[in-house]
Amino acid sequence: MSDLPRKAMTRTAKLAALPLGFAGRATIGLGKRIGGRPADVVASELQQQTAEQLFKVLGELKDSHA
């Protein structure tokens, strides 16, 4: 049996986690803003964390495809 379907499912799950991770970080960011943190600081942190997650996931996909 080929590993192809399993790899495709793993890849799909990793990609599906990207918007879920963003939504979670955005919710935490909203809480920080309500707590008094400046919006620009929260937005910057959110962008940084999202970029880190994106590069991590894309790197994992690249490594597993090779």
N, C-alpha and C positions, 0 to 999 in steps of 0.2 A: 504494500500500500504506500502511496506517495505521501510525502510530508507537505505537499503543496496546499491542500485544503486547510491543514492546521496552521501553516504559515500565513495564509490569507486571513484566517480568522484572528490570529494574533495581531497582524498588522491592522486589521479593521478595528479591533478593540483598542489598540494604542491610539489610533487616530480619533476614535470616538471619545476617548478620555480628554482630548484637548479642550473642547468646549465645556466639558464638565469641570475641568480644572479651572478654566477661566471664570465660570459662573461662581465657583466656590471662592476664588480670590476676590471677585467683585463684591460678593456679599460681605466678606471680611473687610474689604476696603470701605464699604458703606458704613459698617460699624465703626471703623476708625474715624470717618468723617463726622459721624454723629457724635463721637467722643471728643471732637474738637481738633483733630489733625487737619492741616491745610489740604484742600482738595488737590492742589498741584503735586504735593509730596505723595499723597496716596496714589494718584494717577501714575506718577513716575515709578513707584514701587510695583504697581500692578503691571505696567508695561515691561519692566525688567524681569519680573517673575514669569510672565507669560512667554517672553522671548527665551528665557532659560529652559522652560518646559518644552517649547517648540523645538529648539535645537537639540535637546536631549532625545526627544522622541524621534526626530528625523535621523539623528545619529544612530539610534538603536535600529531603525528600519534599514538604514544603509548597511550596517554591520551584519544584520541577519540575512540580508539579500545576497551578500557576497559569497 
